């Protein structure tokens, strides 16, 4: 896989993107990510970190929580967004 970009935060209010339903989520996820989906949180560019973990691999698992990416907006349920493709880099001049 090829990683193009990765961000962590919350740019949309409420249930628009990745709705948070406590009854559907494991308690450890609730504790690790906080629970408020109704606030925004500036996106952090974590492309380099995700590239180190996943770039050029056939398979990759990333846990999206404050342990790996910090808790830059306490009390806000954050979203990990990774743009990737299967294949190799191709550069054109």
C-alpha positions as CSV (number, residue, x, y, z in Angstrom):
1,X,0.0,0.0,0.0
2,X,1.0,3.6,-0.6
3,X,0.1,6.2,2.0
4,X,-0.7,9.6,0.5
5,X,-2.0,11.5,3.5
6,X,-3.3,11.0,7.1
7,X,-5.0,13.2,9.6
8,X,-6.3,12.9,13.2
9,X,-9.0,15.2,14.7
10,X,-12.6,16.1,14.1
11,X,-13.5,18.6,11.4
12,X,-17.3,18.0,11.4
13,X,-19.9,18.4,14.1
14,X,-22.1,15.6,15.4
15,X,-23.0,12.5,13.4
16,X,-22.0,13.8,10.0
17,X,-18.7,11.9,9.9
18,X,-18.1,8.7,11.9
19,X,-21.0,8.9,14.3
20,X,-20.1,7.9,17.9
21,X,-22.7,5.6,19.5
22,X,-21.5,4.5,23.0
23,X,-23.7,1.4,23.0
24,X,-21.8,0.2,19.9
25,X,-18.3,0.9,21.1
26,X,-16.1,-1.1,23.5
27,X,-15.5,0.7,26.9
28,X,-11.7,0.8,26.3
29,X,-12.4,2.8,23.0
30,X,-14.6,5.2,24.9
31,X,-11.9,5.8,27.6
32,X,-9.1,6.0,25.0
33,X,-10.8,8.5,22.7
34,X,-13.1,10.6,24.9
35,X,-16.7,10.8,23.9
36,X,-17.9,14.2,22.6
37,X,-18.7,14.1,18.9
38,X,-20.4,17.5,18.9
39,X,-17.2,19.6,19.0
40,X,-14.6,20.3,16.4
41,X,-10.9,19.6,16.9
42,X,-8.2,20.9,14.5
43,X,-6.8,18.2,12.3
44,X,-3.2,17.0,12.9
45,X,-1.2,15.9,9.9
46,X,0.1,12.5,10.9
47,X,1.1,11.4,7.4
48,X,4.7,10.7,8.4
49,X,3.7,8.5,11.4
50,X,1.3,6.5,9.3
51,X,3.9,6.1,6.5
52,X,6.4,4.7,9.0
53,X,3.8,2.2,10.2
54,X,2.2,1.2,6.9
55,X,3.9,2.5,3.7
56,X,4.9,-0.3,1.3
57,X,3.3,-3.0,3.3
58,X,0.6,-5.5,2.2
59,X,-1.4,-5.1,5.4
60,X,-1.4,-2.6,8.2
61,X,-3.5,-2.1,11.4
62,X,-3.5,1.3,13.2
63,X,-5.3,1.9,16.5
64,X,-6.7,5.4,16.4
65,X,-6.4,6.7,20.0
66,X,-4.6,9.2,22.1
67,X,-1.9,6.6,23.0
68,X,-0.5,6.9,19.5
69,X,-1.5,10.4,18.4
70,X,-1.9,12.4,21.6
71,X,-5.0,14.1,23.0
72,X,-4.7,17.6,21.5
73,X,-8.4,18.3,22.1
74,X,-9.6,16.8,25.4
75,X,-13.2,15.8,25.5
76,X,-13.6,15.4,21.7
77,X,-14.1,12.1,19.9
78,X,-11.5,12.2,17.1
79,X,-11.4,10.5,13.7
80,X,-8.4,9.0,11.9
81,X,-8.5,9.6,8.1
82,X,-6.0,7.9,5.9
83,X,-5.8,8.3,2.1
84,X,-4.0,5.3,0.6
85,X,-3.9,3.1,-2.5
86,X,-2.8,-0.4,-3.3
87,X,0.3,-0.4,-5.5
88,X,3.6,1.5,-5.9
89,X,4.5,5.1,-6.2
90,X,4.6,6.4,-9.7
91,X,6.2,9.8,-10.4
92,X,5.9,11.6,-13.7
93,X,8.0,14.5,-14.8
